[in-house]
Amino acid sequence: MGAIEKMLSYPLSVFFYLFFGLTLLIFHPLQWLGKNLGGSKTHRGVVNIMNLCLLRCLHILGARISYKNKHQLPKDHPLIIVSNHQSMFDIPLISWYLRKHKPKFISKIELGKGIPSISFNLRHGGHVLIDRKNAKQSIPALSKFGKFVSEHNFSGVIFPEGTRSRDGKPKEFATTGLKILFKNAPKALVVPVTINNSWKLLKFGNFPLGIGMHLTLEIQEPLSIDSMETNDLLETIEKRVLEKIRT
């Protein structure tokens, strides 16, 4: 980090966390109102606006965001979105830019409480919370989630790396979760997604944050689950996600 960049990053990070935190606090009661007065559709609309606001907070850090998609994704068909994972900002990126496809996330159970707005959305927004250390809980939960996504024509989002990459270099894909989703949502279209540079926001830790980053989200060519054997499908998905990563 250059001297000028470092000097700017401290005050900008303070302002970012201020507005980021306020966004979460403001949208927590708004989500409750949307869920209880307007139902799941209204709640989803509130969450979409919240994700847009969270992305706008990144502009305080001088971040730019680009979205690239050359493929026509169906809006009335279940999707399984498979993405690399670089930071917590991957969530609002996918949520906002693919909002028309109603993305639902697989998240670790620890995030289901204690975080304004985020925990409420994970518990009440159609997402699934899994205990990665407890197969007796996680496998049935993933199976139920796959059926839920399929029945309602939602998009199930999975990060096969499990944990985020702290340097942008991809980790090996774990395939168990994908296989469970394939089995329980066999008609879903698999959409490989590549995210670049969100890790740079946290390359120095949580404070100060990186500034002036160009975050990108790129949709790769979708695949049908029945288009090839499962192992070949998994290899193809991983290849399509990883070949577009730039570190």
ROSE-4610 file (N, C-alpha, C; in Angstrom, 1 decimal, always signed):
// ROSE-4610
residu = [M/M/M/G/G/G/A/A/A/I/I/I/E/E/E/K/K/K/M/M/M/L/L/L/S/S/S/Y/Y/Y/P/P/P/L/L/L/S/S/S/V/V/V/F/F/F/F/F/F/Y/Y/Y/L/L/L/F/F/F/F/F/F/G/G/G/L/L/L/T/T/T/L/L/L/L/L/L/I/I/I/F/F/F/H/H/H/P/P/P/L/L/L/Q/Q/Q/W/W/W/L/L/L/G/G/G/K/K/K/N/N/N/L/L/L/G/G/G/G/G/G/S/S/S/K/K/K/T/T/T/H/H/H/R/R/R/G/G/G/V/V/V/V/V/V/N/N/N/I/I/I/M/M/M/N/N/N/L/L/L/C/C/C/L/L/L/L/L/L/R/R/R/C/C/C/L/L/L/H/H/H/I/I/I/L/L/L/G/G/G/A/A/A/R/R/R/I/I/I/S/S/S/Y/Y/Y/K/K/K/N/N/N/K/K/K/H/H/H/Q/Q/Q/L/L/L/P/P/P/K/K/K/D/D/D/H/H/H/P/P/P/L/L/L/I/I/I/I/I/I/V/V/V/S/S/S/N/N/N/H/H/H/Q/Q/Q/S/S/S/M/M/M/F/F/F/D/D/D/I/I/I/P/P/P/L/L/L/I/I/I/S/S/S/W/W/W/Y/Y/Y/L/L/L/R/R/R/K/K/K/H/H/H/K/K/K/P/P/P/K/K/K/F/F/F/I/I/I/S/S/S/K/K/K/I/I/I/E/E/E/L/L/L/G/G/G/K/K/K/G/G/G/I/I/I/P/P/P/S/S/S/I/I/I/S/S/S/F/F/F/N/N/N/L/L/L/R/R/R/H/H/H/G/G/G/G/G/G/H/H/H/V/V/V/L/L/L/I/I/I/D/D/D/R/R/R/K/K/K/N/N/N/A/A/A/K/K/K/Q/Q/Q/S/S/S/I/I/I/P/P/P/A/A/A/L/L/L/S/S/S/K/K/K/F/F/F/G/G/G/K/K/K/F/F/F/V/V/V/S/S/S/E/E/E/H/H/H/N/N/N/F/F/F/S/S/S/G/G/G/V/V/V/I/I/I/F/F/F/P/P/P/E/E/E/G/G/G/T/T/T/R/R/R/S/S/S/R/R/R/D/D/D/G/G/G/K/K/K/P/P/P/K/K/K/E/E/E/F/F/F/A/A/A/T/T/T/T/T/T/G/G/G/L/L/L/K/K/K/I/I/I/L/L/L/F/F/F/K/K/K/N/N/N/A/A/A/P/P/P/K/K/K/A/A/A/L/L/L/V/V/V/V/V/V/P/P/P/V/V/V/T/T/T/I/I/I/N/N/N/N/N/N/S/S/S/W/W/W/K/K/K/L/L/L/L/L/L/K/K/K/F/F/F/G/G/G/N/N/N/F/F/F/P/P/P/L/L/L/G/G/G/I/I/I/G/G/G/M/M/M/H/H/H/L/L/L/T/T/T/L/L/L/E/E/E/I/I/I/Q/Q/Q/E/E/E/P/P/P/L/L/L/S/S/S/I/I/I/D/D/D/S/S/S/M/M/M/E/E/E/T/T/T/N/N/N/D/D/D/L/L/L/L/L/L/E/E/E/T/T/T/I/I/I/E/E/E/K/K/K/R/R/R/V/V/V/L/L/L/E/E/E/K/K/K/I/I/I/R/R/R/T/T/T]
num = [1/1/1/2/2/2/3/3/3/4/4/4/5/5/5/6/6/6/7/7/7/8/8/8/9/9/9/10/10/10/11/11/11/12/12/12/13/13/13/14/14/14/15/15/15/16/16/16/17/17/17/18/18/18/19/19/19/20/20/20/21/21/21/22/22/22/23/23/23/24/24/24/25/25/25/26/26/26/27/27/27/28/28/28/29/29/29/30/30/30/31/31/31/32/32/32/33/33/33/34/34/34/35/35/35/36/36/36/37/37/37/38/38/38/39/39/39/40/40/40/41/41/41/42/42/42/43/43/43/44/44/44/45/45/45/46/46/46/47/47/47/48/48/48/49/49/49/50/50/50/51/51/51/52/52/52/53/53/53/54/54/54/55/55/55/56/56/56/57/57/57/58/58/58/59/59/59/60/60/60/61/61/61/62/62/62/63/63/63/64/64/64/65/65/65/66/66/66/67/67/67/68/68/68/69/69/69/70/70/70/71/71/71/72/72/72/73/73/73/74/74/74/75/75/75/76/76/76/77/77/77/78/78/78/79/79/79/80/80/80/81/81/81/82/82/82/83/83/83/84/84/84/85/85/85/86/86/86/87/87/87/88/88/88/89/89/89/90/90/90/91/91/91/92/92/92/93/93/93/94/94/94/95/95/95/96/96/96/97/97/97/98/98/98/99/99/99/100/100/100/101/101/101/102/102/102/103/103/103/104/104/104/105/105/105/106/106/106/107/107/107/108/108/108/109/109/109/110/110/110/111/111/111/112/112/112/113/113/113/114/114/114/115/115/115/116/116/116/117/117/117/118/118/118/119/119/119/120/120/120/121/121/121/122/122/122/123/123/123/124/124/124/125/125/125/126/126/126/127/127/127/128/128/128/129/129/129/130/130/130/131/131/131/132/132/132/133/133/133/134/134/134/135/135/135/136/136/136/137/137/137/138/138/138/139/139/139/140/140/140/141/141/141/142/142/142/143/143/143/144/144/144/145/145/145/146/146/146/147/147/147/148/148/148/149/149/149/150/150/150/151/151/151/152/152/152/153/153/153/154/154/154/155/155/155/156/156/156/157/157/157/158/158/158/159/159/159/160/160/160/161/161/161/162/162/162/163/163/163/164/164/164/165/165/165/166/166/166/167/167/167/168/168/168/169/169/169/170/170/170/171/171/171/172/172/172/173/173/173/174/174/174/175/175/175/176/176/176/177/177/177/178/178/178/179/179/179/180/180/180/181/181/181/182/182/182/183/183/183/184/184/184/185/185/185/186/186/186/187/187/187/188/188/188/189/189/189/190/190/190/191/191/191/192/192/192/193/193/193/194/194/194/195/195/195/196/196/196/197/197/197/198/198/198/199/199/199/200/200/200/201/201/201/202/202/202/203/203/203/204/204/204/205/205/205/206/206/206/207/207/207/208/208/208/209/209/209/210/210/210/211/211/211/212/212/212/213/213/213/214/214/214/215/215/215/216/216/216/217/217/217/218/218/218/219/219/219/220/220/220/221/221/221/222/222/222/223/223/223/224/224/224/225/225/225/226/226/226/227/227/227/228/228/228/229/229/229/230/230/230/231/231/231/232/232/232/233/233/233/234/234/234/235/235/235/236/236/236/237/237/237/238/238/238/239/239/239/240/240/240/241/241/241/242/242/242/243/243/243/244/244/244/245/245/245/246/246/246/247/247/247]
x = [+0.9/+0.0/+0.9/+0.7/+1.5/+1.1/+2.0/+1.8/+0.5/+0.2/-1.0/-2.3/-2.2/-3.3/-3.6/-2.5/-2.7/-3.3/-2.9/-3.4/-4.8/-5.3/-6.7/-7.5/-6.9/-7.7/-8.3/-7.6/-8.1/-9.4/-9.4/-10.7/-11.8/-11.4/-12.5/-13.1/-12.2/-12.7/-13.6/-13.3/-14.2/-15.6/-15.6/-16.8/-17.6/-16.9/-17.5/-18.2/-17.5/-18.2/-19.3/-19.2/-20.3/-21.6/-21.5/-22.6/-23.1/-22.1/-22.4/-23.2/-22.8/-23.5/-24.9/-25.0/-26.3/-27.2/-26.7/-27.6/-28.2/-27.4/-27.8/-28.9/-28.6/-29.5/-30.8/-30.8/-32.0/-32.9/-32.3/-33.0/-33.5/-33.0/-33.5/-35.0/-35.5/-36.9/-37.7/-37.1/-37.8/-38.1/-37.1/-37.3/-38.5/-38.5/-39.5/-40.9/-41.0/-42.2/-42.6/-41.7/-41.9/-42.4/-41.8/-42.1/-43.5/-43.8/-45.0/-46.2/-46.0/-47.1/-47.3/-46.3/-46.4/-46.1/-45.6/-45.2/-43.9/-43.6/-42.2/-41.8/-42.8/-42.4/-42.0/-42.7/-42.3/-41.0/-40.8/-39.6/-38.4/-38.6/-37.6/-37.3/-38.3/-38.0/-37.2/-37.5/-36.7/-35.3/-35.1/-33.7/-33.0/-33.6/-33.0/-32.5/-33.3/-32.9/-31.7/-31.8/-30.7/-29.4/-29.4/-28.2/-27.6/-28.5/-28.1/-27.4/-27.9/-27.3/-26.0/-25.9/-24.6/-23.5/-23.9/-23.0/-22.6/-23.5/-23.3/-22.3/-22.3/-21.3/-19.9/-19.7/-18.4/-17.8/-18.7/-18.2/-17.5/-17.7/-17.0/-15.5/-15.2/-13.8/-13.3/-14.0/-13.5/-13.6/-14.5/-14.6/-15.5/-15.2/-16.1/-16.6/-17.8/-18.4/-18.8/-18.4/-18.9/-19.6/-20.6/-21.4/-21.4/-21.0/-20.9/-21.7/-22.6/-23.4/-23.8/-23.3/-23.6/-24.7/-25.2/-26.2/-27.6/-28.6/-29.9/-30.4/-30.5/-30.9/-32.4/-33.1/-34.5/-35.0/-36.1/-36.5/-37.6/-38.1/-39.2/-38.7/-37.4/-36.8/-35.8/-35.7/-34.7/-33.3/-32.5/-31.0/-30.2/-29.1/-28.1/-26.8/-26.6/-25.5/-24.3/-23.2/-22.0/-20.9/-20.4/-19.5/-18.2/-17.1/-16.0/-16.3/-15.5/-15.8/-14.6/-14.7/-13.5/-13.7/-15.0/-15.2/-16.7/-17.1/-18.5/-19.3/-18.6/-19.2/-19.7/-19.3/-19.8/-21.3/-21.8/-23.3/-24.1/-23.9/-24.7/-24.5/-23.3/-23.0/-23.9/-24.0/-24.9/-26.3/-26.6/-28.0/-28.6/-27.8/-28.4/-28.4/-27.3/-27.2/-28.0/-28.3/-29.1/-30.5/-30.9/-32.1/-33.4/-33.4/-34.6/-34.8/-33.7/-33.7/-33.9/-34.1/-34.5/-33.4/-32.2/-31.1/-31.3/-31.1/-31.2/-29.8/-29.3/-28.0/-27.9/-26.8/-26.4/-25.4/-25.7/-24.8/-24.5/-23.4/-23.1/-24.1/-24.4/-25.4/-25.1/-23.8/-23.4/-23.9/-24.1/-24.6/-26.1/-26.7/-28.2/-28.6/-27.7/-28.1/-27.0/-27.4/-26.5/-26.1/-26.4/-26.0/-27.3/-27.4/-28.6/-28.8/-30.0/-30.5/-30.0/-28.7/-28.2/-28.8/-28.7/-29.3/-30.8/-31.5/-32.9/-33.2/-32.5/-32.8/-32.4/-31.3/-31.0/-32.0/-32.6/-33.6/-35.0/-35.3/-36.7/-36.8/-35.7/-35.7/-35.6/-35.8/-35.8/-34.4/-33.5/-32.1/-32.0/-30.8/-30.6/-29.4/-29.5/-28.3/-27.9/-26.6/-26.1/-25.0/-24.9/-23.8/-22.8/-21.7/-20.8/-20.1/-20.1/-19.5/-20.5/-21.7/-22.8/-23.5/-23.1/-23.7/-25.1/-25.5/-26.9/-27.8/-27.3/-28.1/-28.0/-26.7/-26.5/-27.0/-26.9/-27.3/-28.9/-29.7/-31.1/-31.5/-30.8/-31.1/-30.8/-29.7/-29.4/-30.4/-30.8/-31.8/-33.1/-33.5/-34.8/-34.7/-33.5/-33.2/-33.3/-32.7/-32.7/-34.2/-35.0/-36.4/-37.1/-36.8/-37.5/-37.2/-35.9/-35.5/-36.2/-36.2/-36.8/-38.3/-39.0/-40.5/-40.9/-40.1/-40.5/-39.8/-38.9/-38.2/-37.3/-36.6/-35.7/-34.3/-33.3/-31.9/-31.1/-30.6/-29.8/-28.3/-27.7/-26.4/-25.5/-24.4/-23.5/-22.0/-21.2/-19.8/-19.1/-18.7/-18.1/-16.7/-16.1/-14.8/-15.0/-16.3/-16.6/-16.2/-15.0/-14.6/-14.0/-14.0/-13.5/-12.0/-11.6/-10.1/-9.6/-8.6/-8.1/-7.1/-6.6/-5.7/-6.2/-7.4/-8.0/-7.7/-6.7/-6.4/-7.5/-8.1/-9.2/-8.8/-9.7/-9.5/-10.2/-9.8/-10.4/-11.9/-12.7/-14.1/-14.5/-15.4/-16.0/-17.3/-17.5/-18.6/-19.8/-19.7/-20.9/-22.1/-22.0/-23.2/-23.8/-22.9/-23.4/-24.2/-23.6/-24.3/-25.7/-25.8/-27.1/-28.1/-27.6/-28.5/-28.9/-28.0/-28.3/-29.4/-29.3/-30.2/-31.6/-31.7/-33.0/-33.5/-32.8/-33.3/-32.8/-33.2/-32.6/-32.9/-33.9/-34.2/-33.6/-32.9/-32.3/-31.2/-31.0/-29.9/-28.7/-27.5/-26.3/-25.6/-25.4/-24.9/-23.5/-22.4/-21.1/-20.9/-20.4/-20.2/-18.8/-18.1/-16.8/-16.8/-16.2/-16.1/-14.6/-14.2/-12.9/-12.7/-11.6/-11.1/-11.9/-12.9/-13.5/-12.6/-11.7/-10.8/-9.9/-9.6/-8.7/-9.2/-10.5/-11.1/-10.6/-10.3/-9.9/-8.5/-7.7/-6.3/-5.4/-5.8/-5.0/-5.8/-6.8/-7.6/-8.9/-9.6/-10.9/-10.7/-9.5/-9.2/-7.7/-7.3/-8.1/-8.5/-9.5/-9.9/-9.2/-9.1/-8.5/-9.4/-8.8/-9.5/-9.2/-10.2/-9.9/-10.0/-10.7/-10.8/-11.8/-11.6/-12.6/-13.2/-14.3/-15.0/-15.7/-15.6/-16.3/-17.1/-18.3/-19.1/-19.4/-19.0/-19.1/-19.9/-20.9/-21.7/-21.1/-20.8/-20.3/-21.4/-21.1/-22.1/-22.8/-24.1/-24.9/-24.9/-25.2/-25.2/-26.4/-26.9/-28.0/-27.4/-28.1/-27.6/-27.5/-28.4/-28.4/-27.6/-26.8/-26.0/-24.8/-24.4/-23.2/-23.2/-22.3/-22.1/-21.7/-22.1/-22.0/-20.5/-19.6/-18.2/-17.7/-18.1/-17.7/-18.3/-19.6/-20.3/-19.6/-19.2/-18.5/-17.2/-16.5/-15.2/-15.4/-16.4/-16.7/-17.1/-17.9/-18.4/-17.2/-16.3/-15.2/-14.2/-14.0/-13.2/-13.7/-15.0/-15.6/-15.5/-15.7/-15.6/-14.2/-13.2/-11.8/-11.1/-11.4/-10.6/-10.7/-11.7/-11.9/-11.4/-10.8/-10.3/-9.0/-8.9/-7.6/-7.1/-5.9/-5.3/-4.1]
y = [-1.2/+0.0/+1.2/+2.1/+3.4/+4.3/+5.3/+6.2/+7.0/+7.5/+8.2/+7.4/+6.2/+5.3/+4.9/+4.6/+4.2/+5.4/+6.6/+7.7/+7.9/+7.7/+7.8/+6.7/+5.5/+4.3/+4.4/+5.0/+5.0/+5.8/+7.1/+7.8/+7.3/+6.8/+6.2/+4.9/+4.1/+2.9/+3.3/+4.3/+4.8/+5.1/+6.0/+6.4/+5.2/+4.3/+3.1/+2.3/+2.0/+1.2/+1.9/+3.2/+4.0/+3.8/+4.0/+3.9/+2.4/+1.5/+0.1/-0.4/+0.0/-0.3/+0.3/+1.6/+2.3/+1.6/+1.1/+0.5/-0.8/-1.6/-2.8/-2.5/-1.5/-1.1/-0.6/+0.2/+0.8/-0.3/-1.2/-2.2/-3.4/-3.5/-4.6/-4.4/-3.3/-3.1/-3.0/-2.5/-2.5/-3.9/-4.8/-6.2/-6.8/-6.5/-7.1/-6.6/-5.3/-4.7/-5.4/-5.5/-6.1/-7.5/-8.3/-9.7/-9.9/-9.1/-9.3/-8.6/-7.5/-6.7/-7.1/-7.4/-7.6/-9.0/-9.8/-11.2/-11.3/-12.5/-12.8/-12.0/-11.6/-10.8/-9.4/-8.8/-7.5/-7.5/-8.6/-8.7/-8.8/-9.6/-9.7/-8.4/-7.6/-6.3/-5.4/-5.4/-4.7/-5.1/-6.4/-7.0/-6.6/-6.5/-6.1/-4.6/-3.8/-2.4/-2.3/-3.1/-3.1/-3.5/-4.6/-5.0/-3.9/-3.2/-2.1/-1.1/-0.7/+0.3/-0.2/-1.5/-2.0/-1.9/-2.2/-2.0/-0.5/+0.3/+1.8/+2.2/+1.6/+1.9/+1.7/+0.7/+0.4/+1.6/+2.4/+3.6/+4.5/+4.5/+5.3/+5.0/+3.7/+3.2/+3.4/+4.1/+4.2/+3.0/+2.0/+0.8/+1.0/+0.3/+0.2/-1.3/-1.4/-2.7/-2.9/-4.1/-4.4/-5.8/-5.9/-7.1/-7.5/-8.8/-9.2/-10.5/-10.5/-11.7/-11.8/-12.7/-12.9/-14.0/-14.5/-15.6/-15.2/-15.8/-15.5/-16.5/-16.1/-17.0/-16.9/-18.1/-18.1/-17.6/-16.8/-16.3/-17.2/-18.1/-19.0/-20.4/-20.6/-21.9/-21.9/-23.0/-23.1/-23.0/-22.4/-22.3/-22.7/-23.3/-23.5/-22.7/-21.6/-20.7/-21.1/-21.4/-21.9/-20.8/-20.3/-19.2/-19.4/-18.8/-18.7/-17.7/-17.8/-16.9/-16.2/-14.8/-14.0/-13.1/-12.7/-11.9/-11.9/-11.2/-11.1/-10.3/-9.5/-8.6/-9.4/-10.7/-11.5/-11.7/-11.6/-11.9/-10.8/-9.5/-8.4/-8.3/-8.7/-8.7/-9.6/-10.8/-11.8/-11.5/-11.1/-10.8/-9.7/-8.6/-7.5/-7.8/-8.2/-8.4/-9.6/-10.5/-11.6/-11.7/-10.5/-10.4/-10.9/-10.8/-11.2/-12.7/-13.4/-14.9/-15.4/-14.4/-14.7/-15.6/-15.2/-16.0/-16.3/-17.6/-18.0/-18.7/-18.4/-18.7/-19.9/-20.6/-21.6/-21.0/-20.9/-20.1/-21.0/-20.7/-21.4/-20.9/-21.8/-21.6/-20.5/-20.2/-19.1/-17.7/-17.5/-16.2/-16.0/-17.0/-16.9/-16.1/-15.6/-14.8/-13.7/-12.6/-11.6/-10.5/-10.6/-9.6/-8.9/-7.6/-6.9/-7.1/-7.2/-7.4/-8.7/-9.0/-10.2/-11.5/-11.5/-12.7/-12.9/-11.7/-11.8/-12.3/-11.8/-12.3/-13.7/-14.2/-15.6/-16.5/-16.1/-16.9/-16.9/-15.7/-15.5/-15.4/-15.4/-15.1/-16.3/-17.5/-18.7/-19.3/-18.8/-19.4/-20.6/-21.2/-22.4/-22.2/-22.5/-22.4/-23.8/-24.1/-25.5/-25.5/-26.5/-26.8/-27.6/-27.1/-27.8/-28.9/-28.9/-29.9/-31.0/-30.9/-31.9/-32.4/-33.5/-34.0/-34.4/-34.8/-35.2/-34.0/-32.8/-31.6/-31.0/-31.0/-30.3/-31.0/-32.3/-33.1/-33.0/-33.3/-33.1/-31.6/-30.7/-29.3/-28.9/-29.4/-29.2/-29.8/-31.1/-31.8/-31.0/-30.5/-29.8/-28.5/-27.8/-26.6/-26.8/-27.9/-28.2/-28.4/-29.1/-29.3/-27.9/-27.1/-25.8/-24.9/-24.9/-24.1/-24.6/-25.9/-26.5/-26.2/-26.3/-26.2/-24.7/-23.8/-22.4/-21.6/-22.3/-21.7/-20.6/-20.8/-19.9/-20.3/-19.5/-19.8/-20.1/-21.3/-21.7/-21.4/-20.6/-20.1/-20.9/-21.5/-22.3/-21.8/-21.8/-21.5/-22.8/-23.6/-24.9/-24.8/-23.7/-23.6/-23.7/-23.4/-23.5/-22.2/-21.8/-20.5/-19.6/-18.4/-17.4/-17.4/-17.1/-17.0/-15.7/-15.6/-14.4/-13.7/-14.4/-13.8/-13.9/-14.3/-14.4/-15.7/-16.5/-17.8/-18.8/-19.5/-20.4/-21.6/-22.0/-23.3/-24.4/-25.6/-26.8/-26.9/-27.2/-27.3/-28.6/-28.4/-29.5/-29.9/-31.1/-31.5/-32.0/-32.3/-33.0/-32.2/-30.9/-30.0/-29.9/-29.8/-29.8/-31.0/-32.2/-33.4/-33.5/-33.0/-33.1/-32.2/-31.0/-30.1/-30.7/-31.3/-31.9/-33.0/-33.8/-34.8/-34.3/-33.2/-32.7/-31.6/-31.1/-30.1/-30.5/-31.7/-32.3/-31.5/-30.7/-29.9/-28.5/-28.2/-26.8/-26.7/-25.4/-25.1/-24.6/-25.1/-24.8/-23.6/-22.5/-21.3/-21.0/-21.3/-20.9/-19.4/-18.9/-17.5/-17.2/-16.2/-15.9/-14.4/-14.3/-13.0/-12.7/-11.5/-11.0/-9.8/-9.7/-8.6/-8.2/-8.9/-8.5/-8.8/-9.8/-10.1/-8.9/-8.1/-7.0/-5.9/-5.9/-5.0/-5.4/-6.7/-7.1/-7.6/-7.3/-7.8/-7.4/-6.3/-5.8/-6.2/-7.0/-7.2/-6.4/-6.4/-5.6/-4.1/-3.7/-2.2/-2.0/-1.1/-0.4/-1.3/-0.9/-1.6/-1.2/-2.0/-1.6/-0.6/+0.2/+1.2/+1.2/+1.7/+1.8/+0.5/-0.5/-1.8/-1.8/-2.7/-2.9/-4.3/-4.4/-5.7/-6.1/-7.4/-7.9/-9.2/-9.3/-10.5/-10.9/-12.1/-12.6/-13.9/-14.0/-15.2/-16.1/-17.3/-18.3/-19.1/-19.8/-20.6/-21.6/-21.5/-22.4/-23.9/-24.8/-26.2/-26.9/-27.9/-28.7/-29.8/-30.2/-31.2/-32.6/-32.8/-34.1/-34.0/-33.0/-32.8/-33.8/-34.3/-35.2/-35.9/-36.8/-37.5/-36.6/-37.0/-36.0/-35.6/-36.5/-36.1/-35.2/-35.5/-34.6/-33.2/-33.2/-31.9/-31.1/-31.8/-31.0/-30.5/-31.2/-30.7/-29.6/-29.6/-28.6/-27.3/-27.4/-26.3/-25.6/-26.4/-25.8/-25.1/-25.8/-25.2/-23.8/-23.8/-22.5/-21.4/-21.7/-20.7/-20.2/-21.2/-20.8/-20.2/-20.5/-20.1/-18.6/-17.9/-16.5/-15.7/-16.4/-15.7/-15.0/-13.8/-13.0/-12.6/-13.1/-12.8/-11.8]
z = [+0.0/+0.0/+0.0/-1.0/-1.0/+0.1/+0.3/+1.5/+1.3/+0.1/-0.1/+0.1/-0.5/-0.5/+1.0/+1.7/+3.1/+3.9/+3.7/+4.4/+4.1/+2.9/+2.5/+3.1/+3.2/+3.5/+4.9/+5.8/+7.2/+7.4/+7.0/+7.1/+6.2/+5.0/+4.2/+4.8/+5.4/+6.1/+7.2/+8.0/+9.1/+8.5/+7.5/+6.8/+6.3/+5.7/+5.1/+6.2/+7.3/+8.3/+9.0/+9.0/+9.6/+8.8/+7.4/+6.6/+6.4/+6.4/+6.3/+7.5/+8.7/+9.9/+10.0/+9.6/+9.6/+8.6/+7.5/+6.5/+7.1/+7.8/+8.4/+9.5/+10.3/+11.4/+10.9/+9.9/+9.3/+8.7/+7.9/+7.2/+8.0/+9.3/+10.1/+10.4/+11.0/+11.2/+9.9/+8.8/+7.5/+7.0/+7.2/+6.8/+7.6/+8.9/+9.8/+9.3/+9.0/+8.5/+7.2/+6.3/+5.0/+5.1/+6.0/+6.2/+6.8/+7.8/+8.6/+8.0/+7.3/+6.7/+5.2/+4.5/+3.1/+2.6/+3.5/+3.1/+2.4/+1.9/+1.4/+0.2/-0.6/-1.8/-1.4/-0.5/+0.0/+0.7/+1.6/+2.3/+1.3/+0.2/-0.8/-1.5/-1.7/-2.3/-1.3/+0.0/+0.9/+1.0/+0.9/+0.9/-0.3/-1.5/-2.7/-2.6/-2.0/-1.8/-0.8/+0.2/+1.2/+0.5/-0.3/-1.0/-1.9/-2.6/-3.4/-2.6/-1.4/-0.5/+0.0/+0.3/+0.8/-0.3/-1.6/-2.6/-2.8/-2.7/-2.8/-1.7/-0.6/+0.5/+0.0/-0.9/-1.4/-2.2/-2.7/-3.5/-2.6/-1.3/-0.4/-0.4/-0.7/-0.8/-2.2/-3.0/-4.4/-5.2/-4.8/-5.5/-6.8/-7.8/-9.0/-9.1/-9.7/-9.8/-11.3/-11.9/-13.2/-13.2/-14.0/-14.1/-15.6/-15.9/-17.3/-17.4/-18.3/-18.6/-20.1/-20.8/-22.2/-22.4/-21.3/-21.4/-20.9/-21.6/-21.2/-20.2/-18.9/-17.9/-17.7/-17.6/-17.5/-16.1/-16.1/-14.8/-14.1/-14.9/-14.3/-14.3/-13.9/-13.9/-12.7/-12.0/-10.9/-11.4/-10.6/-10.9/-9.7/-10.0/-9.0/-9.3/-8.6/-8.9/-8.1/-8.8/-8.2/-8.4/-7.3/-7.4/-6.5/-6.9/-6.0/-4.9/-3.9/-2.7/-2.2/-2.3/-1.9/-0.7/-0.4/+0.7/+1.0/+2.1/+2.5/+1.5/+0.7/-0.3/-1.5/-1.6/-2.7/-2.6/-1.3/-1.1/-1.7/-1.4/-2.0/-3.5/-4.0/-5.4/-6.1/-5.7/-6.3/-6.1/-4.9/-4.5/-5.4/-5.6/-6.4/-7.9/-8.4/-9.9/-10.4/-9.5/-10.0/-9.2/-8.8/-8.0/-8.7/-10.0/-10.7/-10.7/-10.3/-10.2/-8.8/-7.8/-6.4/-5.8/-5.7/-5.1/-3.6/-3.2/-1.9/-1.5/-0.3/+0.0/+1.0/+0.8/+1.8/+2.7/+4.0/+4.9/+6.2/+6.8/+8.1/+9.2/+10.1/+11.1/+12.0/+12.2/+13.1/+12.7/+11.4/+10.9/+11.1/+11.6/+11.8/+13.0/+13.7/+14.9/+15.2/+15.7/+16.2/+15.3/+14.0/+13.0/+12.5/+12.7/+12.3/+10.8/+10.4/+9.0/+8.4/+8.4/+7.8/+8.4/+9.8/+10.4/+10.2/+10.2/+10.0/+8.6/+7.6/+6.3/+6.1/+6.7/+6.6/+7.2/+8.3/+9.0/+8.3/+7.7/+7.2/+5.7/+5.0/+3.5/+2.6/+3.2/+2.3/+2.1/+2.9/+2.8/+3.7/+3.7/+4.6/+5.4/+6.7/+7.6/+8.0/+7.8/+8.0/+9.0/+9.7/+10.7/+9.9/+9.5/+8.6/+9.4/+10.7/+11.5/+11.9/+11.4/+11.8/+10.5/+10.0/+8.8/+9.0/+10.2/+10.5/+10.3/+10.5/+10.3/+8.9/+8.4/+7.1/+5.9/+5.9/+4.7/+4.5/+5.6/+5.4/+5.1/+5.7/+5.4/+3.9/+3.4/+2.0/+1.1/+1.4/+0.6/+0.6/+1.7/+1.8/+1.0/+1.1/+0.4/-1.1/-1.6/-3.0/-3.6/-2.8/-3.2/-3.2/-2.1/-2.0/-3.2/-3.6/-4.7/-6.0/-6.2/-7.4/-7.5/-6.4/-6.3/-6.6/-6.1/-6.2/-7.4/-8.1/-9.2/-8.7/-7.6/-7.0/-7.5/-7.0/-7.4/-6.1/-6.0/-4.8/-5.1/-4.2/-4.4/-3.4/-4.0/-3.2/-3.5/-2.5/-2.6/-2.3/-3.3/-3.0/-2.3/-2.3/-1.6/-0.1/+0.4/+1.8/+2.5/+2.5/+3.1/+2.1/+2.4/+1.4/+1.2/+0.0/-0.3/+0.1/+0.9/+1.4/+0.5/-0.6/-1.5/-2.9/-3.1/-4.5/-5.1/-4.6/-5.2/-4.8/-5.8/-5.4/-4.6/-3.8/-3.0/-3.7/-3.3/-4.0/-3.7/-4.7/-4.5/-3.7/-2.8/-2.1/-2.9/-3.2/-4.1/-3.5/-2.2/-1.5/-1.6/-1.3/-1.3/-2.7/-3.7/-5.1/-5.5/-5.1/-5.4/-4.8/-3.6/-2.9/-3.6/-4.0/-4.8/-6.1/-6.8/-8.1/-7.9/-6.9/-6.7/-6.3/-5.6/-5.1/-6.0/-7.0/-7.9/-9.3/-9.8/-11.0/-12.3/-12.3/-13.5/-13.4/-12.4/-12.3/-13.3/-13.7/-14.6/-13.7/-14.0/-13.2/-13.8/-13.0/-13.5/-12.8/-13.5/-12.9/-12.9/-11.8/-11.6/-11.1/-11.7/-11.2/-10.7/-9.5/-8.8/-8.7/-9.1/-9.0/-8.1/-7.4/-6.7/-5.4/-5.0/-3.7/-2.6/-2.7/-1.6/-1.3/-2.3/-2.1/-1.1/-0.9/+0.1/+1.5/+1.7/+3.0/+3.0/+2.1/+2.0/+3.1/+3.8/+5.0/+6.3/+6.2/+7.4/+7.3/+8.5/+8.5/+8.6/+9.0/+9.0/+8.9/+8.0/+7.1/+5.9/+5.2/+4.0/+2.8/+1.8/+0.5/-0.2/-1.0/-1.7/-3.2/-4.0/-5.4/-6.2/-5.6/-6.3/-7.4/-8.3/-9.4/-9.2/-8.6/-8.4/-9.7/-10.0/-11.2/-10.9/-11.5/-11.4/-12.8/-13.2/-14.5/-14.6/-15.4/-15.5/-16.6/-16.3/-17.3/-18.0/-19.0/-19.7/-18.8/-18.7/-17.9/-18.4/-17.5/-17.8/-17.3/-18.0/-17.5/-16.7/-15.6/-14.7/-15.5/-16.4/-17.1/-18.4/-18.6/-19.8/-19.9/-18.7/-18.7/-17.4/-17.2/-16.0/-14.8/-13.6/-12.5/-12.3/-12.3/-12.1/-13.2/-14.4/-15.5/-15.4/-14.9/-14.7/-13.7/-12.6/-11.5/-12.0/-12.7/-13.3/-14.2/-15.0/-16.0/-15.3/-14.2/-13.5/-12.8/-12.2/-11.5/-12.5/-13.6/-14.6/-15.1/-15.4/-15.9/-14.8/-13.6/-12.5/-12.4/-12.4/-12.0/-13.2/-14.4/-15.5/-15.7/-15.1/-15.3/-14.1/-13.1/-11.9/-12.3/-11.8/-12.1/-10.7/-10.4/-9.1/-9.3]
